[in-house]
Amino acid sequence: MNVSEAEDRADTFVRHGHPERTVDLGEVHMNYAVAGDPDSPALLLVPGQSESWWGYEPALERLAEHFRTFAVDLRGQGRSTWTPGRYTLDNFGNDLVRFIDLAIGRPTFVAGHSSGGVLAAWLSAYARPAQIRGAVYEDPPLFSSETEPACGPSIRQGMGPVFAAWHKWLGDQWSIGDWHGLRRALSDELPPVLLEGMPGTRPNEPESDSDTGPPQHLREYDPEWAGAFVSGSVTAGCDQATMLSRARTPVLLTHHFRRLDADTGQLLGAVADVQAQRACRLIEAAGQPVSYRSLPEMPHSMHATDPEFYARTVVEWVKSLA
């Protein structure tokens, strides 16, 4: 296994508006940024797949008015260690447990987006007792990120084909790196309904002259993540129905754009209605309060699309717990 540290990929990164720090968790060095008054309540921000900590930058200062905010790069993303063969929900989650102990040092709220929302659910179930004060699941692919979900469409009926293409054409640790081949292949390898709204993927559509390479967030991402989701290895050993049934903290679940294609059953969006509803029932059966916000007009990433609304939603929910 060839572990890769940030210095091995130094030419990948760009500067951002917040200073970055690193904490040694044992197996990985985790990169993160901090904002806000040290005496404010702590808030841990967990990005989704292919997103580095700086995806939260538009919302960071707004949140920092109310929280001591910590935004992290998960292993395999950003400046944190890349660990081939070691991308699982349990490893990601235990990294965060150690991060809370070593970098935050006190109970914290957690807000995660997409697969980071699944990790927020993991923490609300499996973190050390009293470590998590409350968890925000921002449009999480609960059940829909599994190969054999307890209900609703699987990853193969959702974003799985996109992840499979990323893994095929970019390779573990960018060992292939054929970005232009990927762009050309998407129109053949993705279901037609997934091509909607994805520029550069329609048949016979030429690549833009300005398309000189992958976007920054993908450059900082190990495509083995994508392969691990498609194969199911990332969720092996962590049944999500069981995880949700063991929730020990209050939860805010925001549910954004979603549609099931009537002809194919393809899920457009992160999580189907039946899956979000099942998640809420399991959390409530565990004795925890759930605030469910249906936002069908909101794109997948609320914190990037409307950072002011995102920050207000998180702040108001945390205040409601008091």
C-alpha positions as CSV (number, residue, x, y, z in Angstrom):
1,M,0.0,0.0,0.0
2,N,1.5,3.3,-1.1
3,V,0.3,5.9,1.4
4,S,0.4,9.4,-0.1
5,E,0.9,12.5,2.1
6,A,0.2,16.1,1.0
7,E,3.9,16.9,0.4
8,D,3.8,14.1,-2.2
9,R,1.2,16.0,-4.1
10,A,2.4,19.5,-3.4
11,D,1.8,20.9,-6.9
12,T,-1.9,19.9,-6.6
13,F,-3.0,22.5,-4.2
14,V,-4.0,26.2,-4.3
15,R,-4.1,28.8,-1.5
16,H,-7.3,29.6,0.4
17,G,-8.7,32.3,2.6
18,H,-8.2,30.4,5.9
19,P,-4.9,29.0,7.2
20,E,-4.8,25.2,7.2
21,R,-3.6,23.0,10.0
22,T,-2.7,19.3,10.4
23,V,-3.2,16.8,13.2
24,D,-1.6,13.4,13.4
25,L,-4.3,10.8,14.1
26,G,-2.0,7.8,13.9
27,E,-2.8,6.2,10.5
28,V,-3.5,9.5,8.8
29,H,-2.6,13.2,9.0
30,M,-5.8,15.1,8.8
31,N,-5.9,18.6,7.3
32,Y,-8.4,21.2,8.6
33,A,-9.2,24.9,8.9
34,V,-10.6,26.7,11.9
35,A,-12.7,29.8,12.3
36,G,-14.7,31.5,15.1
37,D,-14.3,32.4,18.8
38,P,-12.6,29.6,20.8
39,D,-15.3,30.1,23.5
40,S,-18.2,29.5,21.1
41,P,-19.9,26.1,20.8
42,A,-17.8,23.7,18.6
43,L,-19.1,22.7,15.1
44,L,-17.4,20.0,13.0
45,L,-18.0,20.3,9.2
46,V,-17.6,17.1,7.1
47,P,-17.5,17.5,3.3
48,G,-19.0,15.1,0.8
49,Q,-17.3,12.8,-1.7
50,S,-14.7,14.7,-3.9
51,E,-15.0,17.8,-1.7
52,S,-12.2,19.3,0.3
53,W,-12.7,21.4,3.5
54,W,-12.7,24.6,1.4
55,G,-16.0,23.7,-0.1
56,Y,-17.4,25.2,3.1
57,E,-15.6,28.5,2.7
58,P,-18.6,30.4,1.5
59,A,-20.5,29.5,4.7
60,L,-17.5,29.4,7.1
61,E,-17.5,33.0,8.2
62,R,-21.3,33.1,8.7
63,L,-21.1,30.0,10.9
64,A,-18.0,31.4,12.7
65,E,-20.3,34.2,14.1
66,H,-21.9,31.5,16.2
67,F,-19.5,28.5,16.5
68,R,-15.9,27.6,16.8
69,T,-15.9,25.9,13.4
70,F,-13.6,23.1,12.2
71,A,-13.8,22.0,8.5
72,V,-11.8,18.9,7.7
73,D,-10.4,17.0,4.7
74,L,-11.3,13.3,5.1
75,R,-8.6,10.7,4.3
76,G,-8.3,10.4,0.6
77,Q,-9.3,14.0,0.0
78,G,-7.6,17.4,0.1
79,R,-4.3,17.6,2.0
80,S,-5.1,14.6,4.3
81,T,-3.4,11.3,3.8
82,W,-4.4,9.1,1.0
83,T,-4.7,5.4,2.2
84,P,-5.2,2.9,-0.6
85,G,-7.4,0.0,0.4
86,R,-8.6,1.7,3.6
87,Y,-11.6,3.7,2.5
88,T,-14.6,2.6,4.7
89,L,-17.2,4.4,6.7
90,D,-15.8,2.9,9.9
91,N,-12.3,4.2,9.2
92,F,-13.6,7.6,8.2
93,G,-15.8,7.7,11.3
94,N,-13.0,6.6,13.7
95,D,-10.7,9.3,12.2
96,L,-13.3,11.9,13.2
97,V,-13.6,10.5,16.7
98,R,-9.9,10.9,17.1
99,F,-10.0,14.3,15.5
100,I,-12.6,15.5,18.0
101,D,-10.5,14.3,20.9
102,L,-7.2,15.7,19.6
103,A,-8.2,18.9,17.7
104,I,-11.5,20.0,19.2
105,G,-11.2,18.6,22.7
106,R,-14.8,19.0,23.8
107,P,-18.3,17.9,22.8
108,T,-19.3,19.2,19.4
109,F,-22.1,19.6,16.9
110,V,-21.4,18.0,13.5
111,A,-22.8,18.9,10.1
112,G,-22.0,16.7,7.1
113,H,-22.9,17.0,3.5
114,S,-23.7,14.0,1.2
115,S,-21.4,11.1,2.2
116,G,-20.3,13.5,4.9
117,G,-23.9,13.5,6.0
118,V,-23.7,9.7,6.3
119,L,-20.6,10.2,8.4
120,A,-22.6,12.6,10.6
121,A,-25.1,9.8,11.0
122,W,-22.2,7.4,11.9
123,L,-21.0,9.8,14.6
124,S,-24.5,10.3,16.0
125,A,-24.6,6.5,16.5
126,Y,-21.0,5.4,17.1
127,A,-19.0,8.3,18.5
128,R,-17.9,8.1,22.1
129,P,-20.7,8.9,24.6
130,A,-21.4,12.6,24.9
131,Q,-18.9,13.5,22.2
132,I,-21.7,14.7,19.7
133,R,-24.2,17.2,20.8
134,G,-26.3,17.1,17.7
135,A,-26.0,16.1,14.0
136,V,-26.9,17.8,10.7
137,Y,-27.3,15.5,7.8
138,E,-27.2,17.7,4.7
139,D,-28.8,15.8,1.8
140,P,-27.2,12.5,2.7
141,P,-27.3,9.4,0.5
142,L,-28.7,7.2,3.3
143,F,-29.5,3.7,1.9
144,S,-28.9,5.0,-1.6
145,S,-25.1,4.8,-1.1
146,E,-25.4,1.0,-0.4
147,T,-25.2,-1.8,-2.9
148,E,-28.0,-3.7,-1.1
149,P,-30.1,-1.1,0.8
150,A,-32.8,-1.9,3.2
151,C,-35.2,0.2,1.1
152,G,-35.3,2.2,-2.1
153,P,-32.8,2.5,-4.9
154,S,-29.2,1.3,-4.5
155,I,-26.1,3.2,-5.5
156,R,-26.2,1.5,-8.9
157,Q,-29.6,3.2,-9.5
158,G,-28.2,6.6,-8.3
159,M,-24.7,8.1,-8.7
160,G,-23.0,4.8,-9.1
161,P,-22.5,5.1,-12.9
162,V,-20.8,8.4,-12.4
163,F,-18.5,7.0,-9.7
164,A,-17.7,4.0,-11.9
165,A,-16.7,6.2,-14.7
166,W,-14.5,8.4,-12.5
167,H,-12.8,5.2,-11.2
168,K,-12.3,3.6,-14.6
169,W,-10.8,6.7,-16.3
170,L,-8.9,8.3,-13.5
171,G,-7.8,5.2,-11.5
172,D,-6.8,4.7,-7.9
173,Q,-4.6,7.6,-6.8
174,W,-4.9,9.1,-10.3
175,S,-2.9,6.1,-11.7
176,I,-4.7,6.5,-15.1
177,G,-5.6,10.2,-15.1
178,D,-7.4,10.3,-18.5
179,W,-9.6,13.3,-17.8
180,H,-10.4,14.0,-21.5
181,G,-11.1,10.3,-22.1
182,L,-13.5,10.5,-19.2
183,R,-15.3,13.5,-20.6
184,R,-15.7,11.8,-24.0
185,A,-16.9,8.6,-22.5
186,L,-19.6,9.9,-20.2
187,S,-22.3,10.1,-22.9
188,D,-21.9,6.4,-23.6
189,E,-21.3,5.1,-20.1
190,L,-24.0,7.1,-18.1
191,P,-27.7,6.5,-18.3
192,P,-29.4,9.2,-20.4
193,V,-31.3,10.6,-17.4
194,L,-28.0,11.2,-15.5
195,L,-26.7,13.3,-18.4
196,E,-29.3,15.9,-17.9
197,G,-27.7,19.1,-16.6
198,M,-24.1,17.7,-17.0
199,P,-22.2,20.0,-19.5
200,G,-19.8,18.2,-21.7
201,T,-21.5,14.8,-21.6
202,R,-24.1,15.0,-24.3
203,P,-23.4,13.0,-27.5
204,N,-21.4,14.9,-30.1
205,E,-21.0,17.9,-27.7
206,P,-17.4,19.2,-28.1
207,E,-15.2,19.9,-25.1
208,S,-14.8,23.6,-24.4
209,D,-11.5,25.1,-25.4
210,S,-11.2,26.4,-21.8
211,D,-11.5,22.8,-20.5
212,T,-7.8,22.3,-19.7
213,G,-8.3,19.7,-17.0
214,P,-10.2,18.5,-14.0
215,P,-11.7,21.0,-11.5
216,Q,-9.7,21.7,-8.4
217,H,-11.9,19.6,-6.0
218,L,-11.4,16.5,-8.2
219,R,-7.6,17.1,-8.4
220,E,-7.5,16.8,-4.6
221,Y,-9.5,13.6,-4.5
222,D,-8.4,10.0,-4.7
223,P,-10.7,8.2,-7.2
224,E,-10.4,5.0,-5.3
225,W,-13.2,6.5,-3.1
226,A,-15.5,6.2,-6.1
227,G,-14.5,2.6,-6.7
228,A,-15.1,1.8,-3.1
229,F,-18.6,3.1,-3.2
230,V,-19.5,1.2,-6.4
231,S,-18.1,-2.1,-5.2
232,G,-19.7,-1.7,-1.8
233,S,-16.5,-2.0,0.2
234,V,-16.9,1.5,1.7
235,T,-20.1,0.5,3.4
236,A,-19.1,-3.1,4.2
237,G,-19.5,-3.8,7.9
238,C,-21.7,-0.7,8.4
239,D,-25.3,-1.5,7.8
240,Q,-27.1,1.9,7.6
241,A,-30.4,0.7,9.0
242,T,-28.6,-0.6,12.1
243,M,-26.5,2.6,12.3
244,L,-29.6,4.9,12.2
245,S,-31.4,2.7,14.8
246,R,-28.6,3.4,17.2
247,A,-28.7,7.2,17.0
248,R,-27.9,8.9,20.3
249,T,-28.2,12.6,19.4
250,P,-30.8,15.0,18.0
251,V,-30.8,15.2,14.2
252,L,-31.6,17.7,11.5
253,L,-32.0,16.1,8.1
254,T,-32.3,18.3,5.0
255,H,-33.6,16.7,1.8
256,H,-32.9,18.4,-1.5
257,F,-33.8,17.9,-5.1
258,R,-34.9,14.4,-5.9
259,R,-36.8,12.5,-8.6
260,L,-37.2,8.9,-9.6
261,D,-37.3,8.4,-13.4
262,A,-40.5,6.7,-14.1
263,D,-39.1,4.6,-17.0
264,T,-35.9,3.4,-15.4
265,G,-36.2,3.8,-11.7
266,Q,-33.0,5.9,-11.8
267,L,-32.7,8.2,-8.8
268,L,-31.9,11.8,-9.6
269,G,-30.7,13.3,-6.4
270,A,-29.0,11.9,-3.3
271,V,-31.8,10.1,-1.5
272,A,-35.3,9.0,-2.4
273,D,-38.4,10.0,-0.3
274,V,-38.9,6.5,1.0
275,Q,-35.3,6.4,2.2
276,A,-35.4,9.7,4.0
277,Q,-38.7,8.7,5.6
278,R,-37.2,5.4,6.7
279,A,-34.2,7.1,8.2
280,C,-36.4,9.5,10.2
281,R,-38.5,6.6,11.6
282,L,-35.4,4.7,12.7
283,I,-33.9,7.7,14.5
284,E,-37.2,8.5,16.2
285,A,-37.5,4.8,17.2
286,A,-34.1,5.2,18.8
287,G,-35.6,7.9,21.0
288,Q,-34.0,10.9,19.3
289,P,-35.8,14.0,17.9
290,V,-35.6,14.5,14.2
291,S,-36.2,17.8,12.3
292,Y,-36.9,17.0,8.7
293,R,-36.6,19.8,6.1
294,S,-37.8,19.1,2.6
295,L,-36.2,21.5,0.2
296,P,-37.0,20.0,-3.3
297,E,-35.8,23.2,-5.1
298,M,-32.4,23.1,-3.4
299,P,-29.4,21.6,-5.3
300,H,-27.3,18.9,-3.6
301,S,-24.9,21.3,-1.8
302,M,-26.9,23.9,0.1
303,H,-23.8,25.2,1.9
304,A,-22.2,26.1,-1.5
305,T,-25.3,27.2,-3.3
306,D,-26.9,29.3,-0.6
307,P,-24.4,29.7,2.3
308,E,-26.4,32.3,4.1
309,F,-29.5,30.1,4.1
310,Y,-27.4,27.1,5.1
311,A,-25.8,28.9,8.0
312,R,-29.2,30.3,9.2
313,T,-30.7,26.8,9.0
314,V,-28.0,25.2,11.1
315,V,-27.9,28.1,13.7
316,E,-31.7,28.1,14.1
317,W,-31.8,24.4,14.6
318,V,-29.1,24.4,17.2
319,K,-30.8,27.2,19.1
320,S,-34.0,25.2,19.0
321,L,-32.3,22.4,20.9
322,A,-31.9,24.7,23.9
